[in-house]
């Protein structure tokens, strides 16, 4: 691994290979490493088992939900109702500050013909400046939770998820909001990262392509998480088009002006895209480089499930940089190195994220792909 990179604009330059794929929901051969094998102090047998890169194919256009085709152009409904969520996690301060600003004065986010609602998703967590009060709101939007009947016996965040689903959904219905932007901070050195939940979403792919070009030469990467074993039931999944935004590094409970401004600028360009789309602009076919979530890696642990190693100094702060077989991955408390033993190069991210210690995750590995988006125009 190279030296840690502090400039967001340098992130893309370290990635040296891609595979090209068409949008599809398959997800490939993805592993979920929630529980690693117990590891002795020699740390000699730790393996992530990362799988190789792959290509997938596009289903026939008629099978893609929510669109019709005129020639090769996808015709999509206008995006007239848009929500911007901050405070899904109450200690991720950029989204909290921006949404509170826009609730007081929405001039910065107003766009012609678009109803835009800034919204604090978890006000009790924001008030306490904690990630959540009882359970993670950004994992609470499961069909079971949203359909459950009952009252105060459910955790606060489950009840809040039901309330959000009533306000902005129902999830999966024609009445759901068109777009939800969900604003997050990370303690990892990820820079600006857009999170895509479906490789079939041509609208979001076109939006992300627009944003990436608008902010160039600065960088905004795209993380694709659609495998059913790894993706989770997010707040934004209530909308027809779910867009996550992670910007870091920023400590929990802290505001940094550069992170705040980077988030604000990306939202500006995203809303510009929606306005242009609604006004009838056709966006030609494009390709978008994404990093597909491949595997979750836990910290090495002993037989009692206690952590016995840290992220290696050569890996720390190196989000998105290639991790090759044999590269240092962890360092035990007595100084021994645990190498990466996968079979191919991967690109780790969310490295040493503070919020993921409780989720038994040291980082996730990803694989680079290029997705192709059809040209789109409003129906």
C-alpha positions as CSV (number, residue, x, y, z in Angstrom):
1,X,0.0,0.0,0.0
2,X,1.2,3.5,-0.7
3,X,1.2,6.5,1.7
4,X,-2.2,7.6,3.0
5,X,-3.8,10.1,0.6
6,X,-5.5,13.2,2.1
7,X,-6.8,14.8,-1.1
8,X,-10.2,13.7,-2.3
9,X,-9.2,14.6,-5.9
10,X,-6.4,12.0,-5.8
11,X,-8.6,9.0,-5.0
12,X,-9.4,7.8,-8.5
13,X,-5.8,7.8,-9.7
14,X,-4.8,4.8,-7.6
15,X,-7.2,2.4,-9.3
16,X,-5.5,0.6,-12.1
17,X,-8.0,-1.9,-13.6
18,X,-11.7,-2.2,-14.3
19,X,-14.2,-4.7,-15.5
20,X,-17.0,-3.5,-17.7
21,X,-20.5,-4.7,-17.0
22,X,-24.0,-3.8,-17.9
23,X,-26.5,-2.9,-15.2
24,X,-27.9,-6.0,-13.5
25,X,-29.1,-7.0,-10.1
26,X,-27.1,-10.2,-9.8
27,X,-24.4,-9.3,-7.4
28,X,-22.1,-12.2,-8.4
29,X,-20.2,-14.3,-5.9
30,X,-20.1,-12.2,-2.8
31,X,-19.1,-13.2,0.7
32,X,-20.2,-11.9,4.0
33,X,-17.5,-12.2,6.6
34,X,-19.4,-11.4,9.7
35,X,-17.5,-13.9,11.8
36,X,-13.9,-14.6,11.1
37,X,-12.2,-17.8,12.2
38,X,-10.6,-17.6,15.6
39,X,-7.0,-16.5,15.2
40,X,-4.0,-17.3,17.3
41,X,-1.2,-14.8,18.0
42,X,0.8,-15.9,15.0
43,X,-2.1,-14.8,12.8
44,X,-0.9,-17.1,10.1
45,X,-4.2,-18.5,8.7
46,X,-6.4,-15.5,8.3
47,X,-7.9,-15.4,4.8
48,X,-10.6,-13.1,3.3
49,X,-11.4,-15.4,0.4
50,X,-12.1,-12.5,-2.0
51,X,-13.5,-13.5,-5.3
52,X,-12.4,-12.4,-8.8
53,X,-13.9,-9.7,-10.8
54,X,-16.9,-10.5,-13.0
55,X,-19.1,-9.3,-15.8
56,X,-22.9,-9.4,-15.9
57,X,-25.4,-8.7,-18.6
58,X,-28.4,-6.4,-19.0
59,X,-31.9,-7.8,-18.8
60,X,-34.1,-6.9,-21.7
61,X,-35.3,-3.3,-21.4
62,X,-38.9,-4.3,-20.9
63,X,-38.0,-6.1,-17.6
64,X,-36.6,-2.9,-16.0
65,X,-39.2,-1.5,-13.6
66,X,-40.4,2.1,-13.7
67,X,-39.5,2.9,-17.3
68,X,-40.6,2.7,-20.9
69,X,-38.4,2.9,-24.0
70,X,-38.7,5.0,-27.1
71,X,-36.0,3.6,-29.4
72,X,-32.9,3.3,-27.2
73,X,-33.9,6.1,-24.8
74,X,-35.5,5.2,-21.5
75,X,-38.5,7.3,-20.7
76,X,-38.9,7.9,-16.9
77,X,-41.4,9.7,-14.8
78,X,-40.5,13.2,-13.6
79,X,-38.9,13.5,-10.2
80,X,-41.3,16.0,-8.6
81,X,-41.0,15.0,-4.9
82,X,-37.5,15.0,-3.4
83,X,-36.5,14.6,0.3
84,X,-33.1,15.4,1.8
85,X,-32.5,13.4,5.0
86,X,-30.0,14.5,7.7
87,X,-29.5,13.0,11.1
88,X,-30.3,9.4,10.2
89,X,-27.3,9.0,12.5
90,X,-27.5,11.7,15.1
91,X,-23.7,12.2,15.5
92,X,-23.0,12.7,11.8
93,X,-23.0,16.5,11.8
94,X,-22.7,17.7,8.2
95,X,-26.1,16.4,7.2
96,X,-27.7,17.6,10.5
97,X,-26.3,21.1,10.0
98,X,-27.2,21.3,6.3
99,X,-30.8,20.1,6.8
100,X,-31.3,22.4,9.8
101,X,-30.0,25.3,7.7
102,X,-32.4,24.4,4.8
103,X,-35.4,24.0,7.1
104,X,-34.8,27.6,8.1
105,X,-34.0,28.9,4.7
106,X,-34.6,26.7,1.7
107,X,-33.4,29.1,-1.0
108,X,-30.2,27.1,-1.7
109,X,-32.2,24.0,-2.5
110,X,-35.2,25.3,-4.4
111,X,-35.5,24.1,-8.0
112,X,-38.2,24.9,-10.5
113,X,-41.1,22.4,-10.5
114,X,-39.6,20.3,-7.6
115,X,-41.0,19.9,-4.1
116,X,-37.9,19.5,-1.9
117,X,-38.3,18.6,1.7
118,X,-35.3,18.8,4.1
119,X,-35.9,16.4,7.0
120,X,-34.2,15.3,10.3
121,X,-34.7,11.6,10.2
122,X,-33.8,10.7,13.8
123,X,-34.4,13.8,16.0
124,X,-33.9,12.0,19.3
125,X,-30.5,10.8,18.3
126,X,-29.6,14.3,17.0
127,X,-30.6,15.8,20.3
128,X,-28.3,13.4,22.2
129,X,-25.6,13.5,19.5
130,X,-25.5,9.7,19.3
131,X,-25.7,7.4,16.3
132,X,-29.1,6.0,17.5
133,X,-31.1,5.8,20.6
134,X,-32.2,2.1,20.7
135,X,-31.3,0.5,17.3
136,X,-29.8,1.7,14.0
137,X,-32.5,3.6,12.1
138,X,-30.6,2.9,8.8
139,X,-31.1,-0.8,9.2
140,X,-34.7,-0.6,10.4
141,X,-36.7,-0.4,7.1
142,X,-37.3,-4.1,6.7
143,X,-40.7,-5.4,5.5
144,X,-41.2,-7.0,8.9
145,X,-40.6,-3.7,10.7
146,X,-42.6,-1.6,8.4
147,X,-45.6,-3.9,8.5
148,X,-45.6,-4.7,12.2
149,X,-48.5,-3.5,14.2
150,X,-48.1,-2.4,17.8
151,X,-47.0,0.5,19.8
152,X,-44.4,1.5,22.4
153,X,-43.1,-2.1,22.7
154,X,-41.0,-1.5,19.6
155,X,-37.7,0.3,19.7
156,X,-37.9,4.0,19.0
157,X,-36.1,3.7,15.7
158,X,-38.6,1.0,14.5
159,X,-41.5,3.3,15.3
160,X,-39.7,6.2,13.6
161,X,-39.1,4.0,10.5
162,X,-42.8,3.3,10.3
163,X,-43.5,7.0,10.6
164,X,-41.0,7.9,7.8
165,X,-42.5,5.2,5.6
166,X,-46.0,6.7,6.1
167,X,-44.6,10.2,5.3
168,X,-42.4,9.4,2.3
169,X,-43.6,6.0,1.1
170,X,-45.0,3.5,1.3
171,X,-41.8,1.8,0.3
172,X,-42.1,0.1,-3.1
173,X,-45.4,1.9,-4.0
174,X,-46.2,4.4,-6.7
175,X,-47.0,6.9,-4.0
176,X,-43.4,6.9,-2.6
177,X,-41.2,9.9,-3.0
178,X,-39.3,10.1,-6.2
179,X,-35.8,10.7,-4.7
180,X,-34.4,10.6,-1.2
181,X,-30.9,11.9,-0.5
182,X,-29.5,10.5,2.8
183,X,-26.6,12.5,4.1
184,X,-23.9,10.7,6.1
185,X,-20.4,11.3,7.5
186,X,-17.7,8.7,8.0
187,X,-14.6,8.6,10.1
188,X,-12.9,6.8,7.3
189,X,-10.7,8.5,4.7
190,X,-13.3,7.9,1.9
191,X,-13.6,11.5,0.5
192,X,-16.9,12.0,-1.3
193,X,-18.8,8.8,-2.0
194,X,-22.2,8.4,-3.6
195,X,-23.9,5.1,-2.6
196,X,-26.0,3.3,-5.3
197,X,-28.4,0.5,-4.3
198,X,-29.2,-0.8,-7.7
199,X,-27.2,-1.2,-10.9
200,X,-30.5,-1.1,-12.8
201,X,-31.3,2.4,-11.8
202,X,-30.5,4.4,-14.9
203,X,-31.8,7.6,-13.4
204,X,-29.3,7.4,-10.5
205,X,-26.5,6.3,-12.8
206,X,-27.1,9.3,-15.0
207,X,-27.3,11.6,-12.0
208,X,-24.0,10.3,-10.6
209,X,-22.3,10.7,-13.9
210,X,-23.6,14.3,-14.0
211,X,-22.3,15.0,-10.5
212,X,-18.9,13.4,-11.2
213,X,-18.4,15.6,-14.3
214,X,-19.7,18.7,-12.6
215,X,-17.2,18.6,-9.7
216,X,-14.2,17.5,-11.8
217,X,-11.2,17.6,-11.2
218,X,-12.3,16.9,-7.7
219,X,-13.4,13.3,-7.1
220,X,-16.6,11.6,-6.1
221,X,-16.6,7.9,-6.2
222,X,-19.6,5.5,-6.4
223,X,-20.1,2.6,-4.1
224,X,-22.6,0.0,-5.3
225,X,-24.2,-2.2,-2.7
226,X,-27.0,-4.4,-4.1
227,X,-26.2,-8.0,-3.0
228,X,-29.0,-9.3,-0.8
229,X,-26.6,-10.7,1.8
230,X,-24.7,-7.4,2.2
231,X,-27.2,-4.6,1.6
232,X,-29.3,-3.3,4.4
233,X,-32.7,-1.7,4.7
234,X,-31.9,2.0,4.6
235,X,-34.0,5.1,5.2
236,X,-33.5,6.1,1.6
237,X,-34.8,2.8,0.3
238,X,-38.4,4.2,0.9
239,X,-38.0,6.3,-2.3
240,X,-38.1,5.2,-5.9
241,X,-34.5,6.4,-6.3
242,X,-32.4,6.1,-3.2
243,X,-29.1,8.1,-3.1
244,X,-26.7,7.8,-0.2
245,X,-23.9,10.3,0.3
246,X,-20.9,9.7,2.6
247,X,-18.3,12.4,3.1
248,X,-15.3,12.0,5.3
249,X,-13.1,11.8,7.2
250,X,-14.9,13.6,10.0
251,X,-15.1,12.5,13.6
252,X,-18.4,11.7,15.2
253,X,-20.1,14.8,16.8
254,X,-17.8,17.2,14.9
255,X,-18.3,19.7,12.1
256,X,-15.5,20.3,9.6
257,X,-16.0,23.2,7.1
258,X,-14.4,21.4,4.1
259,X,-16.6,18.3,4.6
260,X,-19.7,20.5,5.1
261,X,-19.0,22.4,1.9
262,X,-18.2,19.2,-0.2
263,X,-21.6,17.8,0.8
264,X,-23.4,21.0,0.0
265,X,-21.8,21.2,-3.5
266,X,-22.7,17.6,-4.4
267,X,-26.3,18.2,-3.3
268,X,-26.4,21.3,-5.4
269,X,-25.4,19.5,-8.6
270,X,-27.7,16.6,-7.8
271,X,-30.7,19.0,-7.6
272,X,-29.5,20.7,-10.8
273,X,-29.6,17.4,-12.5
274,X,-33.2,16.7,-11.4
275,X,-34.3,20.2,-12.5
276,X,-32.8,19.7,-16.0
277,X,-34.3,16.2,-16.3
278,X,-37.8,17.5,-15.4
279,X,-37.4,20.3,-17.9
280,X,-37.0,17.8,-20.7
281,X,-33.2,17.5,-21.2
282,X,-32.2,14.1,-22.6
283,X,-29.1,12.6,-21.1
284,X,-27.1,10.5,-23.6
285,X,-25.8,7.0,-22.8
286,X,-22.9,7.0,-20.4
287,X,-20.7,4.7,-18.4
288,X,-20.1,5.1,-14.6
289,X,-17.2,3.5,-12.7
290,X,-18.4,1.9,-9.5
291,X,-16.9,0.0,-6.7
292,X,-19.1,-3.1,-6.0
293,X,-19.2,-4.2,-2.4
294,X,-17.7,-7.7,-2.3
295,X,-17.0,-8.7,1.3
296,X,-17.1,-7.6,4.9
297,X,-13.9,-8.1,6.8
298,X,-14.0,-8.4,10.6
299,X,-11.1,-7.7,12.9
300,X,-9.1,-10.8,14.0
301,X,-10.5,-12.1,17.3
302,X,-9.6,-14.7,19.9
303,X,-11.8,-17.5,21.1
304,X,-13.7,-15.1,23.4
305,X,-14.4,-12.8,20.4
306,X,-12.1,-10.1,21.6
307,X,-10.2,-8.1,19.0
308,X,-6.5,-9.0,18.9
309,X,-5.3,-6.9,16.0
310,X,-5.7,-3.4,14.5
311,X,-5.8,-2.1,10.9
312,X,-2.2,-2.1,9.7
313,X,-0.5,1.3,9.4
314,X,0.0,0.6,5.6
315,X,-3.7,0.2,5.2
316,X,-5.0,2.9,7.5
317,X,-6.4,5.9,5.7
318,X,-5.9,4.2,2.3
319,X,-9.6,3.8,1.3
320,X,-10.0,3.0,-2.4
321,X,-6.4,2.1,-2.9
322,X,-5.6,-1.4,-4.2
323,X,-5.0,-4.1,-1.7
324,X,-3.0,-6.9,-3.3
325,X,-2.5,-10.5,-2.1
326,X,0.3,-10.4,0.5
327,X,-0.1,-6.7,1.4
328,X,-0.2,-5.9,5.1
329,X,-3.8,-5.9,6.4
330,X,-3.8,-6.1,10.2
331,X,-1.2,-5.7,12.9
332,X,-1.5,-7.7,16.2
333,X,-1.0,-6.0,19.5
334,X,2.4,-7.6,19.8
335,X,3.5,-6.2,16.4
336,X,3.0,-9.2,14.0
337,X,1.6,-8.5,10.5
338,X,-1.4,-10.3,9.1
339,X,-1.3,-10.1,5.3
340,X,-4.2,-10.1,2.9
341,X,-4.6,-13.6,1.5
342,X,-7.2,-13.1,-1.1
343,X,-6.7,-14.3,-4.7
344,X,-6.9,-11.0,-6.4
345,X,-6.6,-7.2,-5.9
346,X,-9.5,-5.5,-4.1
347,X,-10.3,-2.0,-3.1
348,X,-11.1,-1.6,0.6
349,X,-13.2,1.2,2.0
350,X,-14.9,2.2,5.3
351,X,-11.5,1.4,6.7
352,X,-11.5,1.4,10.5
353,X,-14.9,3.2,10.6
354,X,-15.7,4.0,14.2
355,X,-19.4,3.2,13.9
356,X,-18.7,-0.3,12.6
357,X,-16.8,-1.7,15.6
358,X,-20.2,-2.7,17.0
359,X,-21.0,-4.4,13.7
360,X,-17.8,-6.4,13.7
361,X,-16.5,-4.8,10.6
362,X,-13.0,-3.5,10.0
363,X,-13.6,-2.6,6.4
364,X,-15.3,-3.8,3.2
365,X,-13.6,-4.9,0.1
366,X,-14.9,-3.8,-3.3
367,X,-14.2,-4.6,-7.0
368,X,-14.1,-2.0,-9.7
369,X,-16.7,-2.2,-12.5
370,X,-18.0,0.1,-15.2
371,X,-21.7,0.2,-15.6
372,X,-23.5,1.4,-18.7
373,X,-26.6,3.6,-18.4
374,X,-29.1,4.1,-21.2
375,X,-30.0,7.5,-22.4
376,X,-32.9,8.9,-20.4
377,X,-35.6,11.5,-20.8
378,X,-38.7,12.3,-19.0
379,X,-41.8,10.4,-20.2
